[in-house]
Amino acid sequence: MKCEICSNTIEITFLEKIMGTYVKDEKGKKHLACFECQKKLKTKKELLEKIS
């Protein structure tokens, strides 16, 4: 899996959980963001602006 902002590979834990987050846009589509991008961009709005 890759981050949609920085295109880095996202790590997965042994329980198949991602080390990042999913962000839903207004249409309901899920976007994937890594932990580093989530740390830099604090709000959902900032994350969606970088993805689009």
N, C-alpha and C positions, 0 to 999 in steps of 0.2 A: 504494500500500500504506500502511496506517495502523498505528501502534503500538496494541496492545491495552490498554496501560496508560494512556497520556496522549492518545491519539487524534490525535497529530501525524503528518503525512505523513513517510514515511521516504524518504530519498534513495536513488537507485539509480545505481551507477557505469556507465561505458560498457560494461562486460562483463556487465551485467545482474545484478550482485551487490548485495545490500542493505547499507546502512550501519547495521547492527544485528545482531541474532541471532535465531535460532529456539530456543525452549525447549520441550522435550517434557514433557508431564505423564505421570502414571502410566498413563493409558489409551493413550498413544502419540500423542496429538493434538499437532500443532505449533502453537505460539503465537509471534507476532511481537513483538519488543521493540526499540525504537529505541536508538541509541547513548547518548542522554542518560539514559534510564531504566536502561540496563545499567550506566552509570557510578554512578548513585545507589544502586541495589540490587545489591550485589556478588554474592550467591549465587543459585543456581537456586531455592532454597526461597523466598527473599524475592520473586523475580520471579513465581513461581507464586501466591504469596499475594495479590499485588496484582492479578493477572489474574482470579483467581476471585472 
